[in-house]
Amino acid sequence: MRTLIVYSTKYGTTEKCARILSEKLGGNTTLHNLKVSGTPDTNEFDTIIIGGSIYVGQMIKEVTDFCSNNTETLKNKKLGLFICCMRDKELAEQQLSTLYPKELLDKAMVKDYFGGEFIFSKMSFVDKLIAKVVAKAKEDVSTISEEKISSFANKIKAFA
């Protein structure tokens, strides 16, 4: 099974989660940062996993564009979807189920949220302000769940 993990990240949390997922999947897995490397050639992969970060309730633009521009190709692949966000449970599931195109959500074998991070030293002034006011965060915090990432990887491997 050749697997491509496509993602975009603003401050590195989604990249961190994509790397952990890649390690847990093992085998022939390729990481591709849309922001750094543009659109990948998806033809050589059996499975494609797409990960995106959520900011102010919106999916990062590179992931939205990738999904929109490649929907037909992605519908013919084994597909996994994840998001990184600071919401949990119902709110994270709501974001997951509304920020990816319905066609891809319906096709995905696995979809989940992995948590998120506020790392103030990496954040812009505006993002720090939003984190402090809206989320009431006063210091660095991480809600990344390796358990959720492991479960996601195991489900992907089961479909191989």
C-alpha positions as CSV (number, residue, x, y, z in Angstrom):
1,M,0.0,0.0,0.0
2,R,1.4,3.4,-1.0
3,T,0.1,6.1,1.2
4,L,0.2,9.9,0.7
5,I,-0.4,12.2,3.7
6,V,-1.3,15.6,2.3
7,Y,-1.6,18.5,4.7
8,S,-1.1,22.2,5.4
9,T,-0.3,23.9,8.6
10,K,0.0,27.4,9.9
11,Y,2.1,26.9,13.0
12,G,3.2,23.3,12.7
13,T,0.7,21.3,14.7
14,T,-0.9,19.6,11.7
15,E,2.6,18.8,10.4
16,K,3.4,17.3,13.8
17,C,0.3,15.1,13.7
18,A,1.0,14.1,10.1
19,R,4.5,13.0,11.1
20,I,3.2,11.0,14.0
21,L,0.6,9.4,11.8
22,S,3.2,8.5,9.2
23,E,5.4,6.8,11.8
24,K,2.4,4.8,13.1
25,L,1.5,3.7,9.5
26,G,5.1,2.8,8.7
27,G,5.7,1.2,5.3
28,N,5.5,3.2,2.1
29,T,4.2,6.5,3.4
30,T,5.0,9.9,1.9
31,L,4.3,13.3,3.6
32,H,3.5,16.3,1.5
33,N,3.1,19.8,2.8
34,L,0.8,21.7,0.4
35,K,2.0,25.1,1.6
36,V,5.7,24.2,0.9
37,S,5.5,21.9,-2.1
38,G,2.2,22.7,-4.0
39,T,-0.1,20.0,-5.4
40,P,1.3,16.4,-5.4
41,D,0.8,13.8,-8.1
42,T,-1.7,11.5,-6.5
43,N,-1.7,8.9,-9.3
44,E,1.0,6.7,-7.7
45,F,-0.8,6.3,-4.3
46,D,-3.5,3.8,-3.3
47,T,-4.4,5.7,-0.1
48,I,-4.6,9.4,0.4
49,I,-4.9,11.0,3.8
50,I,-5.7,14.7,4.0
51,G,-5.1,16.8,7.1
52,G,-5.9,20.4,7.8
53,S,-5.8,22.9,10.6
54,I,-8.8,25.0,11.6
55,Y,-8.5,28.7,12.3
56,V,-11.4,30.8,13.4
57,G,-13.8,28.0,12.3
58,Q,-12.3,27.7,8.8
59,M,-10.2,25.0,7.1
60,I,-6.7,26.2,6.0
61,K,-6.9,27.4,2.4
62,E,-4.4,25.0,0.8
63,V,-6.4,22.0,2.0
64,T,-9.7,23.5,0.8
65,D,-8.2,24.2,-2.6
66,F,-6.6,20.7,-2.8
67,C,-9.9,19.0,-2.1
68,S,-11.9,21.2,-4.5
69,N,-9.4,20.7,-7.3
70,N,-8.9,17.0,-6.9
71,T,-12.4,15.7,-5.8
72,E,-12.8,13.3,-8.7
73,T,-9.4,11.7,-8.3
74,L,-9.8,11.5,-4.5
75,K,-13.1,9.8,-4.8
76,N,-11.3,6.9,-6.6
77,K,-8.8,6.4,-3.8
78,K,-8.8,4.9,-0.3
79,L,-9.3,8.1,1.7
80,G,-8.8,9.3,5.2
81,L,-9.5,12.8,6.6
82,F,-8.4,14.5,9.7
83,I,-8.4,18.0,11.3
84,C,-6.3,19.6,14.0
85,C,-8.3,22.0,16.1
86,M,-8.7,23.2,19.7
87,R,-12.3,22.1,19.9
88,D,-13.2,18.7,21.2
89,K,-16.0,16.2,21.0
90,E,-19.2,17.5,19.3
91,L,-17.7,20.8,18.2
92,A,-14.7,19.2,16.6
93,E,-16.9,16.5,14.9
94,Q,-19.1,19.3,13.6
95,Q,-16.1,21.1,12.1
96,L,-14.8,17.9,10.6
97,S,-18.2,17.1,9.1
98,T,-18.7,20.6,7.6
99,L,-15.3,21.7,6.4
100,Y,-14.5,18.9,4.0
101,P,-16.6,18.4,0.8
102,K,-19.5,16.1,1.4
103,E,-18.4,13.8,-1.5
104,L,-15.1,13.2,0.3
105,L,-16.7,12.8,3.7
106,D,-19.0,10.1,2.3
107,K,-16.0,8.3,0.6
108,A,-13.6,8.5,3.5
109,M,-12.8,5.2,5.3
110,V,-11.6,7.0,8.4
111,K,-12.2,10.6,9.6
112,D,-11.3,12.1,13.0
113,Y,-9.8,15.1,14.8
114,F,-6.5,14.8,16.5
115,G,-6.6,17.9,18.9
116,G,-4.5,21.0,18.5
117,E,-2.0,23.3,20.1
118,F,-1.6,26.9,21.2
119,I,2.1,27.6,21.1
120,F,2.3,31.3,21.8
121,S,5.9,31.8,20.7
122,K,4.9,30.7,17.2
123,M,1.6,32.7,17.0
124,S,0.9,36.0,15.4
125,F,-0.3,38.8,17.6
126,V,-3.9,38.5,16.3
127,D,-3.9,34.7,16.8
128,K,-2.5,35.1,20.4
129,L,-5.3,37.6,21.1
130,I,-8.0,35.3,19.7
131,A,-6.6,32.4,21.8
132,K,-6.6,34.5,24.9
133,V,-10.0,36.0,24.5
134,V,-12.0,33.2,22.9
135,A,-10.3,30.1,24.3
136,K,-9.2,31.7,27.5
137,A,-5.7,30.3,27.0
138,K,-3.0,32.0,29.0
139,E,-0.1,29.7,28.3
140,D,1.0,27.0,25.8
141,V,-1.4,24.1,25.6
142,S,-1.5,20.9,23.6
143,T,-4.5,18.6,23.2
144,I,-2.9,16.3,20.6
145,S,-4.1,12.8,21.1
146,E,-1.6,10.1,20.1
147,E,-4.4,7.6,21.0
148,K,-6.6,9.1,18.3
149,I,-3.8,9.1,15.8
150,S,-2.9,5.5,16.6
151,S,-6.6,4.5,16.2
152,F,-6.7,6.3,12.9
153,A,-3.6,4.6,11.7
154,N,-4.9,1.1,12.7
155,K,-8.2,1.7,10.8
156,I,-6.3,2.8,7.7
157,K,-4.0,-0.3,7.9
158,A,-7.1,-2.5,8.3
159,F,-8.4,-1.3,4.9
160,A,-5.0,-2.0,3.2
